[in-house]
Amino acid sequence: MYFFSNDYSLCTKGTAGVAIAGLLGAVRAQGRPMLDFPKQRIVVAGAGSAGIGVVNAASRTMARMLGNNEVAFESARSQFWIVDAHGLTEDRADIDPDARPFARRKSELGHQGLNEGASLVEVVKKVKPDVILGLSAVGGLFSKEVLEALKDSSSSRPAIFAMSNPTKNAECTPGEAFSILGEKAIFASGSPFDDVDLGNGKIGHSNQGNNMYLFPGIGLGTLLSGARIISDGMLQAAAERLASYMKEEEVLEGIIYPPISRIRDITKEVAAAVVREAVAEDLAEGYRDMDARELAKLSEELFHISTAKALFSLLMLISRATADGNFTVSKAVYYPNSDTRGTENGACEYGAFGATLNGGDVSASPSLYRNGVGCGACYQIRCTNPYYCSPNGVTIVVTDSGASDGTDFILSQHAFAQMGQNKDAGATLLNLGYVGIEYRRVSCIYPGKNIVFKVTESSHFPYYLEFEIWYQQGYQDITAVQLCETVNLTCQLLSRTHGAVWAAVSPPSGPLSIRMLFSNGALRSGEQNWLVPTSTIPQNWMAGATYESGVQVQLQ
């Protein structure tokens, strides 16, 4: 038995989720990022349970983008104009309590040029909305006059959502919408309609927003997560994933819902988003005590069960996030003072060199730092909020050790903001401060750079030699280092004193060669390779100096 976190029915929630996905898709079709959704002006026709359910869910989506505080909710509510059988919804004594937050105060009406009880066409003319959303169950409500008024929309691509069912109750047909607004219009409906031939090879897409896009994925994700409730956040995550599913070139053509032929893939994607959100909200009882490796192992077991192939695909999405790499789900924060970091405080002891890599130190959890073995390792990190986060994320180099409140990374401000889609999104991430992420180990790439040995200031010629290894390319770890005298080829196995620092007491005299053993048990079990520099450290080496190795790890 599963329970919902408020009183709306499953049907209402499904309708709301699909509508939100379409509304977000319309923003993308207008050539804007989904992050611009809170700027949309939306006129809603219908104040019944379905209409208010959609408006409530959409306003929560806007508020979430704006910071999820009371100011954000107030700003979000101001973007909706609800029109019912009595006209524009105003703040009056007999108003439905669910509609009251969206009711217009009488003092607002004059400022907006509206009269009390303004009709739908009057509201559209004055508000000039980006979207008209029909949930009235009144067939033909979006009349020629209403659609003509929408020509003055503040958007170059106004969107018409005629979501009422069955077909006879649709507020308008796609043919009616495109005949008046032309090819730039974006149309969606709750009932099935054929696409419209606009001539000259142009198609007006009808975009049926059916609950089938979400129900299977929500159910599968809830089942797999072990959650006992389906939270608003889980439904929100499902809608967001559906909205981001379409390719950019598709949405720019006005296609905001995918074809039914992709329903299996959509279900897996939606279910994966639901599980991730359940885990984030600590509702996923089935995974509470399982880490990413255990999830991957479970998915391998399910693979061999024919009836569980869909579950296998989903679990791979959860434990790996994408099919092209081993992603792990976690959290990340950032150093508030990271503009001044990159000093010797970093556990890897990279000093100012670390700041050149990340705009400040990046700390990895002890399990990734591995007593210094993880120093210099590169990771692709991407946050998971579809509104703010770039799908590519940011590539960082581990320069420090530390964790905070269940995180695997503490990033520099620069690296944290780089996860955003743009500068504004990066600023929003910094305001959030604590975000969900997915990460994976990747090859470090330093074009035109060879490995460099930096002799630390703690060294004392000729008695004590201590050095760091910079610009280590590839994805392998340095697990052993030998210091060799080049004349007689005698070598001394060094110890890692701390971080990325290797040291030799009473080092050999004469020109020196530093041999490095690269190994990687994580990706290629047992693989080990010695790398021998072609250049040497001079006989009279100096503290603080850097020396070229003349070699670099070859990328594979």
C-alpha positions as CSV (number, residue, x, y, z in Angstrom):
1,M,0.0,0.0,0.0
2,Y,1.3,3.4,-1.0
3,F,0.2,6.8,0.4
4,F,0.4,10.3,-1.0
5,S,1.7,13.2,1.0
6,N,-1.5,15.3,0.6
7,D,-5.2,15.0,-0.2
8,Y,-5.1,15.2,-4.0
9,S,-6.0,12.0,-5.9
10,L,-3.6,10.0,-8.0
11,C,-5.4,11.1,-11.1
12,T,-5.0,14.8,-10.1
13,K,-1.4,14.3,-9.2
14,G,-0.7,12.5,-12.5
15,T,-2.4,15.3,-14.5
16,A,-0.4,17.9,-12.6
17,G,2.9,16.1,-13.2
18,V,2.3,15.7,-16.9
19,A,1.1,19.4,-17.2
20,I,4.2,20.6,-15.4
21,A,6.4,18.6,-17.7
22,G,4.6,20.2,-20.6
23,L,4.9,23.7,-19.2
24,L,8.6,23.2,-18.6
25,G,8.9,21.8,-22.2
26,A,7.1,24.9,-23.5
27,V,9.8,27.1,-21.9
28,R,12.4,25.1,-23.7
29,A,10.5,25.3,-26.9
30,Q,10.5,29.1,-26.5
31,G,14.3,28.9,-26.7
32,R,14.8,29.5,-23.0
33,P,16.3,27.4,-20.1
34,M,13.8,25.6,-17.8
35,L,15.2,27.9,-15.1
36,D,13.1,30.7,-16.7
37,F,9.9,29.0,-15.8
38,P,9.2,31.4,-12.8
39,K,9.0,34.2,-15.4
40,Q,6.1,32.6,-17.3
41,R,2.8,34.4,-17.1
42,I,0.0,31.8,-17.1
43,V,-3.7,32.2,-17.4
44,V,-5.6,29.2,-16.1
45,A,-9.2,28.4,-17.2
46,G,-10.8,26.3,-14.6
47,A,-10.8,26.4,-10.8
48,G,-11.9,22.9,-10.0
49,S,-9.8,20.3,-8.3
50,A,-7.8,19.5,-11.4
51,G,-7.1,23.1,-12.2
52,I,-6.0,24.1,-8.7
53,G,-4.0,20.9,-8.4
54,V,-2.0,21.8,-11.4
55,V,-1.6,25.4,-10.4
56,N,-0.4,24.4,-6.9
57,A,2.1,22.0,-8.3
58,A,3.3,24.4,-10.9
59,S,3.7,27.2,-8.3
60,R,5.8,24.8,-6.1
61,T,8.0,24.1,-9.1
62,M,8.5,27.8,-9.6
63,A,9.2,28.4,-5.9
64,R,11.7,25.6,-5.8
65,M,13.6,27.3,-8.6
66,L,13.5,30.6,-6.8
67,G,14.9,29.3,-3.5
68,N,11.9,27.6,-1.8
69,N,11.2,30.3,0.7
70,E,8.1,32.4,1.4
71,V,9.2,35.2,-0.9
72,A,9.7,32.6,-3.6
73,F,6.2,31.1,-3.1
74,E,4.7,34.6,-3.1
75,S,6.5,35.4,-6.4
76,A,5.4,32.1,-7.9
77,R,1.8,32.6,-7.0
78,S,1.7,36.0,-8.7
79,Q,2.4,34.4,-12.1
80,F,-1.0,32.8,-12.3
81,W,-4.4,34.3,-13.2
82,I,-7.2,31.8,-12.6
83,V,-10.5,32.3,-14.4
84,D,-13.6,30.3,-13.5
85,A,-17.3,30.5,-14.5
86,H,-17.6,33.8,-12.6
87,G,-14.6,35.4,-14.3
88,L,-11.2,36.2,-12.9
89,T,-10.8,34.7,-9.4
90,E,-10.8,37.5,-6.8
91,D,-10.2,37.5,-3.1
92,R,-13.8,37.2,-1.8
93,A,-15.4,35.6,1.1
94,D,-17.0,32.6,-0.7
95,I,-13.8,31.6,-2.6
96,D,-12.6,28.0,-2.6
97,P,-9.8,27.9,0.1
98,D,-7.5,26.1,-2.3
99,A,-7.8,28.9,-4.8
100,R,-7.4,31.7,-2.3
101,P,-3.6,31.9,-2.6
102,F,-4.0,32.7,-6.3
103,A,-6.9,35.1,-6.0
104,R,-6.3,38.6,-7.2
105,R,-6.8,41.4,-4.7
106,K,-9.1,44.2,-5.8
107,S,-6.3,46.7,-5.4
108,E,-4.4,44.8,-8.1
109,L,-7.1,44.8,-10.7
110,G,-6.9,48.5,-11.4
111,H,-3.2,48.4,-11.7
112,Q,-3.5,45.6,-14.3
113,G,-6.3,47.3,-16.1
114,L,-8.8,44.6,-15.2
115,N,-12.3,44.9,-13.9
116,E,-14.0,42.7,-11.3
117,G,-15.1,39.4,-12.8
118,A,-13.1,40.0,-15.9
119,S,-13.8,37.4,-18.6
120,L,-11.2,35.0,-20.0
121,V,-10.7,37.0,-23.2
122,E,-10.3,40.3,-21.2
123,V,-7.7,38.6,-18.9
124,V,-5.7,37.3,-21.9
125,K,-5.8,40.8,-23.6
126,K,-4.5,42.5,-20.5
127,V,-2.1,40.0,-19.1
128,K,-0.6,39.0,-22.4
129,P,0.3,35.5,-21.0
130,D,3.0,33.2,-22.2
131,V,0.6,30.3,-21.6
132,I,-3.1,29.7,-21.5
133,L,-3.9,26.5,-19.6
134,G,-7.3,24.9,-20.0
135,L,-8.6,22.6,-17.3
136,S,-12.3,23.7,-17.4
137,A,-14.0,20.7,-19.1
138,V,-15.8,23.3,-21.3
139,G,-15.4,22.4,-25.0
140,G,-14.5,25.3,-27.2
141,L,-13.7,27.7,-24.3
142,F,-10.6,28.9,-26.1
143,S,-12.7,30.7,-28.7
144,K,-11.4,32.5,-31.8
145,E,-11.5,35.7,-29.8
146,V,-9.4,34.2,-27.0
147,L,-6.8,32.9,-29.5
148,E,-6.8,36.2,-31.3
149,A,-6.0,37.9,-28.0
150,L,-3.1,35.5,-27.5
151,K,-1.4,37.0,-30.6
152,D,-0.3,39.8,-28.3
153,S,1.4,37.4,-25.9
154,S,4.6,38.6,-24.3
155,S,6.2,35.4,-25.8
156,S,7.1,35.0,-29.5
157,R,5.8,31.3,-29.1
158,P,2.7,31.4,-27.0
159,A,1.6,28.0,-25.6
160,I,-2.0,26.6,-25.6
161,F,-2.7,23.7,-23.2
162,A,-6.2,22.4,-23.9
163,M,-6.0,19.6,-21.3
164,S,-9.7,18.7,-20.6
165,N,-11.0,15.3,-21.5
166,P,-12.7,13.7,-23.4
167,T,-12.1,15.2,-26.9
168,K,-15.5,17.0,-26.9
169,N,-14.4,18.9,-23.7
170,A,-11.1,20.1,-25.1
171,E,-10.9,23.9,-24.8
172,C,-9.8,24.0,-28.5
173,T,-8.3,21.8,-31.2
174,P,-4.8,22.1,-32.6
175,G,-6.3,23.0,-35.9
176,E,-8.1,26.0,-34.4
177,A,-4.9,27.1,-32.5
178,F,-2.5,26.8,-35.4
179,S,-5.0,28.4,-37.9
180,I,-5.0,31.6,-35.8
181,L,-1.5,31.7,-34.2
182,G,0.5,30.0,-36.9
183,E,3.5,27.7,-36.8
184,K,5.1,29.5,-33.8
185,A,2.3,28.3,-31.5
186,I,3.0,25.5,-29.0
187,F,0.0,23.2,-28.5
188,A,-0.7,20.4,-26.0
189,S,-3.9,18.6,-25.2
190,G,-5.3,16.0,-22.8
191,S,-7.1,14.2,-25.6
192,P,-5.6,12.6,-28.7
193,F,-5.5,14.8,-31.8
194,D,-3.7,14.4,-35.2
195,D,-0.8,16.7,-36.0
196,V,-1.7,19.6,-38.3
197,D,-0.3,20.1,-41.8
198,L,0.7,23.7,-41.9
199,G,1.9,23.6,-45.5
200,N,5.4,24.2,-46.9
201,G,6.6,21.1,-45.0
202,K,5.7,22.5,-41.6
203,I,3.9,20.5,-39.0
204,G,1.9,21.7,-36.0
205,H,2.4,19.1,-33.3
206,S,-0.6,18.2,-31.2
207,N,1.4,16.9,-28.1
208,Q,-1.0,14.7,-26.1
209,G,-0.1,15.1,-22.4
210,N,-1.2,11.7,-21.1
211,N,-0.7,10.4,-17.5
212,M,0.8,7.2,-19.0
213,Y,4.1,9.1,-19.3
214,L,4.4,9.2,-15.5
215,F,2.3,6.5,-13.9
216,P,4.4,3.4,-14.8
217,G,7.7,5.1,-13.9
218,I,6.3,6.5,-10.6
219,G,5.0,3.1,-9.7
220,L,8.2,1.3,-10.6
221,G,10.4,3.8,-8.9
222,T,8.4,3.6,-5.7
223,L,8.4,-0.2,-5.8
224,L,12.2,-0.4,-6.2
225,S,12.9,2.3,-3.7
226,G,10.9,0.6,-1.0
227,A,9.3,4.0,-0.2
228,R,6.0,3.7,1.7
229,I,4.8,7.1,0.5
230,I,4.9,8.9,-2.8
231,S,6.1,12.4,-1.8
232,D,5.5,15.6,-3.7
233,G,9.3,15.6,-4.3
234,M,9.1,12.2,-6.0
235,L,6.3,13.4,-8.2
236,Q,8.2,16.6,-8.9
237,A,11.3,14.6,-9.9
238,A,9.2,12.5,-12.3
239,A,7.8,15.6,-14.0
240,E,11.2,17.2,-14.3
241,R,12.7,14.2,-15.9
242,L,9.9,13.9,-18.4
243,A,10.4,17.6,-19.2
244,S,14.1,17.2,-19.8
245,Y,13.8,14.0,-21.8
246,M,13.1,15.6,-25.2
247,K,16.2,16.6,-27.3
248,E,16.8,20.3,-27.9
249,E,16.1,20.1,-31.6
250,E,12.8,18.3,-30.9
251,V,11.5,20.9,-28.5
252,L,12.5,23.8,-30.8
253,E,10.1,22.2,-33.4
254,G,7.3,22.4,-30.8
255,I,7.5,18.7,-29.7
256,I,7.2,18.8,-25.9
257,Y,5.9,15.2,-25.2
258,P,7.7,12.1,-26.6
259,P,6.1,9.6,-29.0
260,I,4.5,6.5,-27.4
261,S,7.2,4.4,-29.0
262,R,9.6,5.6,-26.3
263,I,7.4,4.8,-23.4
264,R,9.6,2.0,-22.0
265,D,12.7,4.2,-22.0
266,I,10.7,7.0,-20.5
267,T,9.5,4.7,-17.8
268,K,13.0,3.7,-16.8
269,E,14.2,7.3,-16.8
270,V,11.2,8.5,-14.7
271,A,11.6,5.6,-12.3
272,A,15.3,6.3,-11.9
273,A,14.5,10.0,-11.0
274,V,11.8,8.8,-8.5
275,V,14.3,6.5,-6.7
276,R,17.0,9.1,-6.6
277,E,14.5,11.6,-5.0
278,A,13.3,8.9,-2.6
279,V,16.9,8.3,-1.5
280,A,17.5,12.0,-1.2
281,E,14.5,12.4,1.1
282,D,15.5,9.3,3.1
283,L,12.3,7.5,2.0
284,A,14.0,4.7,0.1
285,E,13.8,2.0,2.8
286,G,14.9,-0.6,0.3
287,Y,18.3,1.2,-0.3
288,R,18.9,2.8,3.0
289,D,21.7,0.5,4.0
290,M,23.1,-0.1,0.5
291,D,26.0,1.7,-1.1
292,A,26.5,2.2,-4.9
293,R,28.6,-1.0,-5.2
294,E,25.9,-3.1,-3.6
295,L,23.3,-1.6,-5.9
296,A,25.4,-2.4,-8.9
297,K,25.8,-6.0,-7.6
298,L,22.1,-6.3,-7.1
299,S,21.5,-5.1,-10.6
300,E,23.9,-7.7,-12.0
301,E,21.9,-10.4,-10.2
302,L,18.6,-9.1,-11.6
303,F,20.0,-9.1,-15.1
304,H,19.8,-12.9,-15.2
305,I,16.1,-12.9,-14.3
306,S,14.1,-12.4,-17.5
307,T,11.1,-10.9,-15.7
308,A,13.5,-8.3,-14.0
309,K,15.2,-6.9,-17.1
310,A,13.4,-3.6,-16.7
311,L,14.5,-3.5,-13.0
312,F,18.0,-4.2,-14.1
313,S,18.0,-1.3,-16.5
314,L,16.6,1.0,-13.8
315,L,19.1,-0.1,-11.2
316,M,21.9,0.5,-13.6
317,L,20.5,4.0,-14.0
318,I,20.5,4.5,-10.3
319,S,23.9,3.1,-9.5
320,R,25.5,4.4,-12.6
321,A,23.2,7.3,-13.6
322,T,24.1,6.9,-17.2
323,A,25.1,4.0,-19.5
324,D,28.4,5.5,-20.4
325,G,30.2,5.5,-17.1
326,N,30.2,4.5,-13.4
327,F,28.4,7.4,-11.6
328,T,27.9,7.3,-7.9
329,V,25.1,9.3,-6.2
330,S,26.2,11.6,-3.4
331,K,26.1,15.2,-2.0
332,A,28.5,18.1,-2.3
333,V,29.1,21.4,-0.5
334,Y,31.8,24.1,-1.0
335,Y,34.4,26.0,1.0
336,P,32.9,29.5,1.8
337,N,36.4,30.9,1.9
338,S,37.7,29.1,-1.1
339,D,38.8,32.2,-2.9
340,T,41.8,32.3,-0.6
341,R,42.4,28.6,-0.5
342,G,45.0,26.6,-2.4
343,T,47.6,27.0,0.4
344,E,49.7,24.4,2.2
345,N,46.5,23.7,4.2
346,G,45.4,21.2,1.6
347,A,46.1,17.7,2.7
348,C,47.7,16.8,-0.6
349,E,50.2,19.7,0.0
350,Y,49.8,21.0,-3.5
351,G,49.9,24.6,-2.2
352,A,49.1,27.3,-4.7
353,F,49.3,24.8,-7.5
354,G,46.0,23.3,-6.3
355,A,44.3,26.7,-6.7
356,T,45.3,26.7,-10.4
357,L,43.5,23.4,-10.9
358,N,40.1,24.2,-9.2
359,G,40.1,27.8,-8.3
360,G,40.7,26.6,-4.7
361,D,41.2,23.2,-3.0
362,V,38.7,20.4,-3.5
363,S,38.4,17.9,-0.7
364,A,37.4,14.3,-1.3
365,S,36.0,12.0,1.4
366,P,38.5,9.7,3.2
367,S,37.3,6.7,1.0
368,L,38.4,8.7,-2.1
369,Y,41.4,10.4,-0.6
370,R,42.8,7.0,0.5
371,N,45.6,8.3,2.7
372,G,47.0,10.4,-0.2
373,V,46.7,7.8,-3.0
374,G,43.7,9.7,-4.3
375,C,45.7,13.0,-4.6
376,G,45.7,14.2,-8.2
377,A,42.8,12.0,-9.2
378,C,40.2,13.6,-11.5
379,Y,36.5,13.3,-11.2
380,Q,33.5,14.5,-13.2
381,I,30.9,15.9,-10.8
382,R,27.5,17.0,-11.9
383,C,24.7,18.2,-9.7
384,T,21.3,16.6,-10.3
385,N,18.8,19.5,-10.3
386,P,17.6,19.8,-13.9
387,Y,16.8,23.5,-13.6
388,Y,20.3,24.7,-12.6
389,C,22.7,22.0,-13.4
390,S,24.7,21.4,-16.6
391,P,24.6,17.8,-17.9
392,N,28.4,17.9,-18.2
393,G,29.1,19.3,-14.7
394,V,32.7,20.1,-13.8
395,T,35.9,18.1,-13.8
396,I,38.0,18.5,-10.6
397,V,41.3,17.4,-9.2
398,V,41.5,16.1,-5.7
399,T,43.8,18.4,-3.6
400,D,42.5,17.9,-0.1
401,S,40.8,15.5,2.3
402,G,37.5,16.1,4.1
403,A,33.8,15.5,4.2
404,S,30.8,17.3,5.6
405,D,27.3,16.0,6.4
406,G,27.3,12.9,4.2
407,T,29.2,14.5,1.3
408,D,31.9,12.9,-0.9
409,F,33.3,16.3,-2.0
410,I,33.8,19.8,-0.6
411,L,34.4,21.9,-3.7
412,S,35.9,25.4,-4.2
413,Q,33.4,28.1,-4.9
414,H,34.7,28.2,-8.5
415,A,34.2,24.5,-9.1
416,F,30.8,24.5,-7.3
417,A,29.4,27.3,-9.5
418,Q,30.8,25.6,-12.7
419,M,28.2,22.8,-12.2
420,G,25.5,25.4,-13.2
421,Q,24.1,25.7,-16.7
422,N,25.2,29.4,-16.7
423,K,26.4,32.2,-14.5
424,D,23.0,32.8,-12.9
425,A,22.4,29.1,-12.3
426,G,25.9,28.9,-10.7
427,A,25.0,31.7,-8.3
428,T,21.8,29.8,-7.4
429,L,23.8,26.7,-6.6
430,L,26.1,28.7,-4.4
431,N,23.0,30.1,-2.5
432,L,21.8,26.5,-2.0
433,G,25.2,25.5,-0.7
434,Y,24.4,21.7,-0.4
435,V,23.3,19.8,-3.5
436,G,22.8,16.3,-4.8
437,I,25.5,15.1,-7.2
438,E,26.6,12.2,-9.3
439,Y,30.3,11.6,-9.8
440,R,32.7,9.3,-11.5
441,R,36.5,8.9,-11.9
442,V,37.8,10.2,-15.2
443,S,41.2,10.7,-16.9
444,C,43.1,13.8,-16.0
445,I,44.2,15.7,-19.1
446,Y,47.0,18.2,-19.3
447,P,47.6,19.1,-22.9
448,G,51.2,20.0,-23.6
449,K,52.3,19.2,-20.1
450,N,54.7,16.6,-18.9
451,I,54.8,15.3,-15.4
452,V,56.7,17.7,-13.1
453,F,58.5,17.1,-9.8
454,K,58.2,19.9,-7.3
455,V,60.9,19.8,-4.6
456,T,59.2,21.1,-1.4
457,E,60.5,23.9,0.8
458,S,61.0,21.3,3.6
459,S,63.8,19.6,1.6
460,H,67.4,20.2,2.8
461,F,70.2,19.5,0.3
462,P,71.8,17.0,0.3
463,Y,70.3,15.2,3.4
464,Y,66.6,15.2,2.9
465,L,64.7,15.2,-0.4
466,E,60.9,15.7,-0.4
467,F,58.8,16.2,-3.6
468,E,55.4,16.3,-5.1
469,I,54.3,14.9,-8.5
470,W,52.3,17.4,-10.6
471,Y,50.3,17.0,-13.9
472,Q,49.7,13.3,-13.5
473,Q,47.6,12.5,-16.6
474,G,45.2,9.5,-17.0
475,Y,43.1,7.7,-14.5
476,Q,45.7,5.5,-12.8
477,D,47.1,6.0,-9.3
478,I,50.8,6.4,-8.3
479,T,51.2,3.6,-5.8
480,A,55.0,3.4,-5.5
481,V,58.0,5.6,-6.3
482,Q,61.7,4.8,-6.7
483,L,64.5,7.3,-6.6
484,C,67.4,6.1,-8.8
485,E,70.9,7.2,-9.2
486,T,71.4,7.5,-13.0
487,V,75.1,6.6,-12.9
488,N,75.1,3.2,-11.3
489,L,71.3,2.6,-11.6
490,T,70.9,1.9,-7.9
491,C,67.3,2.7,-6.7
492,Q,65.7,3.4,-3.4
493,L,62.0,2.7,-2.7
494,L,60.5,5.8,-1.2
495,S,57.7,6.2,1.3
496,R,54.7,8.5,1.0
497,T,55.0,10.8,4.0
498,H,51.6,12.4,3.5
499,G,49.3,13.5,0.7
500,A,51.1,13.7,-2.6
501,V,54.5,14.0,-0.9
502,W,57.2,11.4,-1.3
503,A,60.5,11.6,0.7
504,A,64.0,10.2,0.8
505,V,66.3,10.5,3.8
506,S,70.0,10.5,2.7
507,P,69.1,10.5,-1.0
508,P,71.6,9.2,-3.6
509,S,74.1,11.6,-5.0
510,G,74.5,12.5,-8.6
511,P,71.7,13.2,-11.2
512,L,68.5,11.4,-10.1
513,S,65.7,9.7,-11.9
514,I,62.2,9.2,-10.3
515,R,60.4,6.1,-11.4
516,M,56.7,5.9,-10.8
517,L,54.5,2.8,-10.5
518,F,51.0,3.4,-11.9
519,S,48.3,1.0,-11.0
520,N,44.5,0.9,-11.0
521,G,42.7,-1.8,-9.2
522,A,39.3,0.0,-9.6
523,L,39.0,-0.2,-13.3
524,R,41.5,-2.7,-14.5
525,S,42.4,-5.2,-11.8
526,G,46.0,-6.0,-11.5
527,E,47.3,-3.5,-14.1
528,Q,50.6,-2.0,-13.1
529,N,53.1,0.0,-15.2
530,W,56.4,1.6,-14.3
531,L,57.0,5.0,-15.9
532,V,60.6,6.1,-16.3
533,P,61.4,9.8,-16.9
534,T,63.7,10.8,-19.8
535,S,64.9,13.9,-17.9
536,T,66.7,13.9,-14.5
537,I,66.8,15.9,-11.3
538,P,70.3,17.6,-11.3
539,Q,73.0,16.6,-8.8
540,N,72.7,20.0,-7.0
541,W,68.9,20.0,-6.7
542,M,67.3,22.9,-4.7
543,A,64.4,23.2,-2.3
544,G,61.4,24.9,-4.0
545,A,62.6,24.1,-7.5
546,T,60.5,22.2,-10.1
547,Y,61.9,19.7,-12.6
548,E,60.5,18.4,-15.8
549,S,60.2,14.6,-16.2
550,G,60.2,14.7,-20.0
551,V,57.4,12.0,-20.0
552,Q,53.6,11.8,-19.6
553,V,51.1,9.1,-19.1
554,Q,49.5,8.1,-22.4
555,L,45.8,8.4,-22.5
556,Q,43.9,5.3,-23.5
